[in-house]
Every structure is written in C-alpha cells, then in structure tokens.
Amino acid sequence: MDPINRTQITVDWSDPWFSALLGFHILTFLVTFITRRRQVLQVVHFGALFVLVYSAETLNELAAKNWKLFSRQQYFDSKGMFISLVWSAPLLVNCLIIVMMWILTSAQLMVTTGKLKLEHEKRNKVKKKQ
C-alpha cells in the first residue's frame, strides 16, 4: 500500500485541529480568488504561501515534538510525508492557481497590446494619406 493510501486510512480526521487546518486552507483559497484582480496583493500572497511551504520542515519538527498538545495521534514522520500532504500540497495548489491566473492575465494584456498597436498603425496610415 502506498504512503498516501496508508495516510488516508490511519488518520483520525475528526481530530479538532484538522478542522482548523481545513479552515485555514479554505481561507487561503478564498484569498487567492479574491486577490485575482489585484496583482500586488497577489504577489504578496504568493510569497507568503511559498514561505509557509518552505517552513513545512520546521513545522513538522515542532509538531513531532509537541503533538500531544493538539492531537490524539502522532502523525508527523521524519520524512515529512504527512505534513507534505496536509500542509504543503494545498498551499502549492494555490500557488499553481495563481501562476495560471498570471499567465491568463499576461495573455489578455498581450491581446490588448496587439489590438492597440494595430489601431495605432491604422491611424498613422490614415494620417499619412491625408
């Protein structure tokens, strides 16, 4: 059985801190969606998400040492598989969504720029004929 399936079976998803984690991931997704038209805020959000992913190893070590304070079971393995699945993966999905939105925005700006260039060239031709 692969590690992901084993994690799904052995995790007690009714543990209260999972609700808080789910709420956090929903909040990050909402911020990703809400900031889609505000590039500066989205860049800050994107950077914050990557800092949170980068901190996963430290967070895993801290959680492994103090799991009894917030959890019923010890989930935090030395390889970091669990923290990668429940913490980093959803954050990276948000980052992927942001990058896709940036690509879409860039494509739209390129189309707009091309149209403006064609209109400008057309006006210049009309002026030269007069």
Secondary structure, DSSP 8 states (H G I E B T S, - for coil): --HHHHHHHH--TTSHHHHHHHHHHHHHHHHHHHGGG-HHHHHHHHHHHHHHHHTHHHHHHHHHHHGGGT-SS----TT-HHHIIIIIHHHHHHHHHHHHHHHHHHHHHHHHHHHHHHHHHHHHHHHHH-
